Amino acid sequence: MKLQDKLNRLLRVPRLTPLRIVLALAIAVVADGLQFLFGLLPIVDQAIDVVGMVLTSWVIGFHWLLLPTFVVKLVPFLDELPTWTACVVAVVALRKREQSSLPPPGTDTKHPASLELI
């Protein structure tokens, strides 16, 4: 398998389902809660960020909005805000809007006459 194929597979955006949304929010809330409890231990805080990023990306797909959570952790007092939860909510909202504008699977987009008008 080529490197480009591997990257495309890793960065694919899965279809949002209610289960994926609930799992992503649960991961974010748990990550924020653990960071609130163990925020004084920098290595644990960073480990929670990495695990949260990997799990969230696995559940709802990678999005660039998830990266600022690492930068926000460097600003005093902002690191106590629930950044994972806020970013996951934002990504889910954007993905829902993107996916609602896509034609349903199996729709022929090459011939506009074949599209149903709503």
Secondary structure as UniProt FT lines:
FT   HELIX           3..10
FT   HELIX           18..38
FT   TURN            39..40
FT   HELIX           42..60
FT   HELIX           64..66
FT   HELIX           68..72
FT   TURN            73..74
FT   TURN            76..77
FT   HELIX           78..80
FT   HELIX           83..101
FT   TURN            105..106
FT   HELIX           112..114
//
